[in-house]
Amino acid sequence: MIKMQGKPNLWQVLLSVLGAFLGVQSSRVQERDFLHGQPWWIYALVAVMLVLILIAILISVAKWMIQSTVPT
């Protein structure tokens, strides 16, 4: 369950950022983040890391698709 006391831990920050990316963050979690959350740069750092991971996955899939369609 969601721990509501104190600052969120790294796992809760990650889930919060993922929820923000998908647009499904609950009002309870949003309130926790704004009232007791970590400094803004931690959320930004996690968000940048997730975007870089997404870009790396998309590039890998694109390269794989190109290699699998090009006759050798």
HUJOUR-V777407 format. One record per residue. N is the residue number from 0. SS is DSSP state (A for helix, B for strand, O for the rest). D_LAST is the distance of its C-alpha to the last C-alpha in Angstrom with 2 decimals. Layout:
BEGIN
n | ss | d_last
N | SS | D_LAST
N | SS | D_LAST
END
This chain:
BEGIN
n | ss | d_last
0 | O | 52.42
1 | O | 52.52
2 | O | 54.75
3 | O | 56.93
4 | O | 59.12
5 | O | 58.25
6 | O | 55.05
7 | O | 51.76
8 | O | 49.70
9 | A | 46.10
10 | A | 44.78
11 | A | 47.00
12 | A | 45.85
13 | A | 42.19
14 | A | 43.10
15 | A | 45.16
16 | A | 42.37
17 | A | 39.95
18 | A | 42.70
19 | A | 43.16
20 | A | 39.46
21 | A | 39.65
22 | O | 43.15
23 | O | 44.73
24 | O | 47.04
25 | O | 50.46
26 | A | 53.63
27 | A | 54.80
28 | A | 51.78
29 | A | 52.00
30 | A | 55.69
31 | A | 55.06
32 | A | 52.50
33 | A | 54.86
34 | A | 58.03
35 | A | 56.95
36 | O | 53.42
37 | O | 51.88
38 | O | 51.87
39 | A | 49.58
40 | A | 47.26
41 | A | 46.23
42 | A | 45.08
43 | A | 43.30
44 | A | 41.58
45 | A | 40.40
46 | A | 39.20
47 | A | 37.22
48 | A | 35.62
49 | A | 34.64
50 | A | 33.17
51 | A | 31.11
52 | A | 29.84
53 | A | 28.97
54 | A | 27.09
55 | A | 25.13
56 | A | 24.24
57 | A | 23.20
58 | A | 20.98
59 | A | 19.34
60 | A | 18.82
61 | A | 17.45
62 | A | 14.88
63 | A | 13.94
64 | A | 13.81
65 | A | 11.66
66 | A | 9.02
67 | A | 9.40
68 | A | 9.23
69 | O | 6.39
70 | O | 3.79
71 | O | 0.00
END
